[in-house]
Amino acid sequence: MKPDIKTRADIEQLIIKFYEQVKTDEVIGYIFTKVVKMDWPHHIPVIINFWESILLDNPVYTQNAMEVHYTLNKKEPLLPEHFKRWVQLFTCTVDDLFEGKTAALAKTRAKSIASVMQLKMNNNNSHSIM
């Protein structure tokens, strides 16, 4: 049996493995490596803070996640297939490493986050066309 997500170190392990897969992914990798050119040493701790806040109820993330993605969406429209692939990779990474209540919550939250972002990006795109 795999462990559940219980600590910041668990989240760090998840996020590092997840983004290693994202960087080389044929569907979304280019967004992170060519469009944004991520500053990984800066980005990884921020994302760990985000997930720690929503999975372990520790309010260490204080930024606006949507604002960053709105800016990205202006550079490169975020499409349904991007969100679908992001969720697939995230879910597979969780399943590879963890199981349990918090692991299930992580997958549910990832799906919800992707759905909300996709809806907001689509609404933002339709307004900018008019």
N, C-alpha and C positions, 0 to 999 in steps of 0.2 A: 504494500500500500504506500502511496506517495503521501508526503506531508501536505498540510494545508498552508495557505499563506497566513503567517502570523506576525511577521516582523518586517521592519524596513529592509533588512538584509534579504528577506525573501522577495520583496518587491524589486529590489535592486537586481537580484539574479534574474527575475522575470523580464525586466525592462532591458537589461543588457542583452540577453539572449534574443528577445523580440527584435530589437533594432539591428542586431547583427544580421538577422534574416531580412529585415526591411531593406537594408542598404543594398543588397544584391538581388532583390526581387524584381522580376521583369515587368510587373505591372506598376508598382509604386516606388521602386528604388530610386528612379531618376528624380522624383520630386524632392527627395531628401539629399541627393548627392549632386544634382546639377541645377535644379531650380532654386533651392534654398541654400545649398552648400552648408549644411548644418555644422555648427560649432559643437561637436559631440561632447567634449568635456564640460561645456556649459549646459547643454540641453538635457543630458541624461539626469543630472541631479534635479532639475526642474520637473521633469516628467516623473521621477521617483516621488518627489513631493506631491505632485498631483494625485498619483495613485495611492500614496499613503493617506492623503486626506480623505479620499472617498472609500477606501477599503478598511482602513484601521481607525477611521474617525479621529485622526490627529490633524488639526487644521494648519499644516505647514505650507500649503500652497496658497499664495495670496495674489496670484496674477489672474488676468482675464484670458482664458484659453480661447475664447471665440475671436477676440481681436486679432490674435496672431494668425488664425486660420482665415479670417476675412482678408487680411493682407496677402497671404499666400494665394488665396482664391483669385485675387486680382492679377497676380503674375501668371498663374496656371490654374485654370478652372478645375476644381475638384469634382470629379464625375462619380456617378453611382458605382462604377467598377472599381474606383480607387477605395471608396469606403468599404465595399464588399471584401476586397482583398485585405485591407487593413484588419477587418474583423476576423477573417479567416486566419491570418497569420497570428493575431493576438490569441485567438481561441486555441489554436494548435500549440502555441508556446505554453499557455497555461496548462493545457492537458499533458504536455510532455513533462512538466515539472511538478505539478500540484494536483491535488483533488481535495474536495471538502467544501464546506459552506462558503468560505471566503473565496476560494477558487471559482466556485459557481457564481458568486456575486461579481467577481471580476469580469467574467464572460458576459454576464447580463448587463453590467454597466458599460462595457465596451460596445455592445450592440446598441444600447440606448444612446450613448454619446455619438456614435456614428450616425444613427438615425436623426438625431436632433441637428447635428452639424450639417448633414446632407440637406435637410429641410431648410435650414437657415441659409446655406450657401446657394441653394436653388432660388430661394426668395430674393436673396441679394443679387444674384445674376439677372433675374427677370426685371428687377427695378433698374439695374444699370443699363439694360438694353433700351428701356423706354425713354 
